């Protein structure tokens, strides 16, 4: 499971509460935890996650990421010793996710720790999610690739139309943001950015659904959607208290 991050900032907002709950509840159902931290910076957020991880009744791999941009390589060893004291039973794996350095070692550690078990799904089943969900995720992926950190959590995608008409699949998606400035960023100059997002998403959809796709995207400002529990549930964020 790739869980959301555990948030300290803005934890009073409904979307953050949902993501915190999703991440925390995952600890009850996993055989192994990969706890990823950034180089030699152990911050309050790491401490918050650490308090939850150390209570998990399963093995832990501590992945120290971004070692490729570590200015002082000598500072890594004392940091490894420090975090090992916090989680003495954890396996420490320094990695560089961007370059792929030692990621194969991380994968091997995962294989070594996981127990044998029965197959829960058929071999040819690639996901347990609906086609609508995958469609929304493809659009969100292209937005994230285009915008990076500019719209971290204040954007979501709602599929309003999903209908097959002969050889063509018609998809209409509404992209919700919270402020007018975010809408301008997402649309781009003369609509160039939203066109690029739509084009890239459509290519992946046609590959996945094996048919021609007619994709229409709209961007709408809906202030406060991420702090409205009823709105979140209607968008598919289930499980809020």
C-alpha positions as CSV (number, residue, x, y, z in Angstrom):
1,X,0.0,0.0,0.0
2,X,1.3,3.5,-0.9
3,X,-0.4,5.5,1.8
4,X,-0.8,9.2,2.0
5,X,1.6,11.1,4.2
6,X,0.8,11.7,7.8
7,X,0.2,15.4,8.1
8,X,1.0,17.7,11.0
9,X,0.2,20.9,9.2
10,X,-3.4,21.7,8.5
11,X,-4.4,18.5,10.3
12,X,-7.7,20.2,11.3
13,X,-8.9,20.1,7.6
14,X,-11.2,17.3,6.5
15,X,-9.0,16.2,3.7
16,X,-5.9,16.0,6.0
17,X,-7.9,14.1,8.6
18,X,-9.0,11.6,5.9
19,X,-5.4,11.1,4.7
20,X,-4.1,10.7,8.2
21,X,-6.7,8.1,9.0
22,X,-6.0,6.2,5.7
23,X,-2.3,6.1,6.5
24,X,-2.8,5.1,10.2
25,X,-5.3,2.4,9.5
26,X,-3.0,0.8,6.9
27,X,-0.6,-0.2,9.7
28,X,-3.2,-2.7,11.0
29,X,-3.3,-4.7,7.8
30,X,0.3,-4.9,6.4
31,X,3.1,-7.5,6.8
32,X,5.9,-4.9,6.4
33,X,6.4,-1.1,6.7
34,X,8.8,0.9,4.6
35,X,9.3,4.2,6.5
36,X,11.0,6.7,4.2
37,X,12.9,9.7,5.6
38,X,15.0,12.4,3.9
39,X,18.8,12.2,4.2
40,X,19.9,13.5,7.6
41,X,16.9,15.6,8.5
42,X,14.8,14.0,11.2
43,X,11.9,16.5,11.7
44,X,8.7,16.7,13.7
45,X,6.8,15.0,11.0
46,X,9.2,12.0,11.0
47,X,8.9,11.8,14.8
48,X,5.1,11.7,14.4
49,X,5.3,8.9,12.0
50,X,7.9,7.1,14.1
51,X,5.5,7.0,17.1
52,X,3.0,5.1,15.0
53,X,5.5,2.9,13.2
54,X,7.2,1.7,16.3
55,X,3.8,0.4,17.6
56,X,3.2,-1.6,14.4
57,X,3.3,-5.3,14.9
58,X,5.4,-6.0,11.8
59,X,9.0,-5.6,10.5
60,X,10.1,-2.2,9.4
61,X,12.5,-1.1,6.7
62,X,13.9,2.5,7.1
63,X,14.6,3.9,3.7
64,X,16.9,7.0,3.9
65,X,16.2,8.8,0.6
66,X,18.0,11.5,-1.5
67,X,21.6,10.4,-0.6
68,X,22.6,11.4,-4.1
69,X,22.2,15.1,-3.1
70,X,23.9,14.8,0.3
71,X,26.5,17.5,0.6
72,X,28.5,15.9,3.3
73,X,28.7,12.1,2.8
74,X,30.4,11.7,6.1
75,X,27.3,13.0,7.9
76,X,25.3,9.9,6.9
77,X,27.0,7.4,9.2
78,X,26.2,9.2,12.5
79,X,22.7,9.8,11.2
80,X,22.3,6.1,10.5
81,X,23.5,5.3,14.0
82,X,21.0,7.7,15.5
83,X,18.0,6.4,13.6
84,X,19.0,2.8,14.3
85,X,18.8,3.6,18.0
86,X,15.2,4.7,17.5
87,X,14.3,1.6,15.6
88,X,16.8,-1.0,16.6
89,X,15.1,-3.9,14.8
90,X,14.6,-2.0,11.5
91,X,16.6,-2.7,8.4
92,X,18.3,0.6,7.2
93,X,18.6,1.1,3.4
94,X,20.1,4.4,2.1
95,X,18.7,5.0,-1.4
96,X,18.4,7.6,-4.1
97,X,14.9,7.2,-5.6
98,X,15.6,9.8,-8.3
99,X,18.6,7.9,-9.8
100,X,17.6,4.4,-8.7
101,X,20.7,3.9,-6.6
102,X,20.2,1.0,-4.2
103,X,16.5,0.7,-5.0
104,X,17.2,-2.9,-6.0
105,X,18.6,-3.5,-2.5
106,X,15.4,-2.1,-1.1
107,X,13.3,-4.4,-3.3
108,X,15.4,-7.4,-2.1
109,X,14.9,-6.4,1.5
110,X,11.1,-6.3,0.9
111,X,11.2,-9.8,-0.7
112,X,13.3,-11.1,2.2
113,X,10.8,-9.8,4.8
114,X,7.5,-10.7,3.2
115,X,5.8,-14.0,4.2
116,X,4.5,-16.4,1.6
117,X,0.7,-16.2,1.1
118,X,-2.1,-17.1,-1.2
119,X,-3.0,-15.1,-4.3
120,X,-5.9,-12.8,-3.5
121,X,-6.7,-11.9,-7.1
122,X,-6.5,-13.6,-10.5
123,X,-3.2,-13.3,-12.4
124,X,-4.7,-11.2,-15.2
125,X,-6.4,-8.7,-12.8
126,X,-4.3,-5.6,-12.6
127,X,-6.4,-3.6,-10.2
128,X,-9.5,-3.9,-7.9
129,X,-10.5,-0.3,-8.7
130,X,-13.2,0.8,-11.2
131,X,-12.5,2.2,-14.6
132,X,-13.9,5.6,-13.4
133,X,-11.4,5.6,-10.6
134,X,-8.4,4.8,-12.8
135,X,-9.6,7.5,-15.3
136,X,-9.5,10.1,-12.5
137,X,-6.1,8.9,-11.4
138,X,-4.7,9.2,-14.9
139,X,-5.8,12.8,-15.1
140,X,-4.5,13.6,-11.6
141,X,-1.1,12.0,-12.6
142,X,-0.8,14.3,-15.6
143,X,-1.7,17.3,-13.5
144,X,1.0,16.4,-11.0
145,X,3.5,15.9,-13.7
146,X,2.7,19.3,-15.2
147,X,2.5,21.3,-11.9
148,X,4.7,19.5,-9.4
149,X,4.1,21.0,-6.0
150,X,2.0,23.9,-7.1
151,X,-1.3,22.1,-6.4
152,X,-0.4,19.6,-3.7
153,X,-3.7,18.7,-2.0
154,X,-6.1,21.4,-3.1
155,X,-7.1,19.7,-6.3
156,X,-9.3,16.7,-7.1
157,X,-10.9,15.1,-10.2
158,X,-14.5,14.1,-10.5
159,X,-15.7,11.9,-13.5
160,X,-19.0,13.3,-14.6
161,X,-19.4,11.3,-17.9
162,X,-18.2,7.8,-18.8
163,X,-20.2,6.4,-21.7
164,X,-19.3,4.1,-24.6
165,X,-20.8,5.2,-27.9
166,X,-19.8,2.6,-30.5
167,X,-16.1,2.6,-30.9
168,X,-15.6,5.8,-28.9
169,X,-15.5,6.2,-25.1
170,X,-16.7,9.6,-24.0
171,X,-15.3,10.9,-20.8
172,X,-16.0,14.2,-19.1
173,X,-14.0,15.1,-16.0
174,X,-14.3,18.1,-13.6
175,X,-11.2,19.3,-12.0
176,X,-11.9,21.0,-8.7
177,X,-9.6,23.6,-7.2
178,X,-10.1,26.0,-4.2
179,X,-9.0,29.4,-5.6
180,X,-9.1,31.3,-8.8
181,X,-5.4,31.6,-9.0
182,X,-5.1,27.8,-9.0
183,X,-7.6,27.6,-11.8
184,X,-5.4,30.0,-13.9
185,X,-2.3,27.9,-13.1
186,X,-4.1,24.8,-14.2
187,X,-5.5,26.2,-17.4
188,X,-2.2,27.9,-18.4
189,X,-1.6,30.6,-21.0
190,X,-4.4,30.4,-23.6
191,X,-5.3,27.0,-22.3
192,X,-2.0,25.4,-23.3
193,X,-1.5,23.5,-20.0
194,X,-4.9,22.0,-19.7
195,X,-4.7,20.9,-23.3
196,X,-1.4,19.2,-22.6
197,X,-2.8,17.5,-19.6
198,X,-5.8,16.3,-21.6
199,X,-3.7,15.1,-24.5
200,X,-1.4,13.0,-22.3
201,X,-4.2,11.6,-20.2
202,X,-6.1,10.6,-23.4
203,X,-3.2,8.7,-24.8
204,X,-2.9,6.6,-21.6
205,X,-6.7,6.0,-21.5
206,X,-6.8,4.8,-25.1
207,X,-3.9,2.4,-24.3
208,X,-5.7,1.2,-21.2
209,X,-9.3,0.9,-22.6
210,X,-8.1,-0.2,-26.1
211,X,-10.5,2.2,-27.9
212,X,-10.7,5.8,-29.1
213,X,-11.4,8.2,-26.2
214,X,-13.0,11.6,-26.4
215,X,-11.9,13.4,-23.3
216,X,-13.3,16.7,-22.1
217,X,-11.9,18.5,-19.1
218,X,-13.4,21.4,-17.1
219,X,-11.8,23.3,-14.2
220,X,-14.1,24.7,-11.5
221,X,-13.4,26.7,-8.4
222,X,-15.1,25.3,-5.4
223,X,-13.9,27.0,-2.3
224,X,-13.5,24.9,0.8
225,X,-14.2,21.5,-0.8
226,X,-11.2,19.9,1.0
227,X,-12.7,20.9,4.4
228,X,-16.2,19.8,3.6
229,X,-16.8,16.2,4.7
230,X,-20.0,15.8,2.7
231,X,-18.2,17.0,-0.4
232,X,-15.3,14.7,0.2
233,X,-17.6,11.7,0.6
234,X,-19.4,12.5,-2.6
235,X,-16.0,12.6,-4.4
236,X,-15.1,9.1,-3.1
237,X,-13.2,9.9,0.0
238,X,-14.9,7.4,2.3
239,X,-14.4,6.6,5.9
240,X,-14.4,10.0,7.5
241,X,-15.7,10.1,11.1
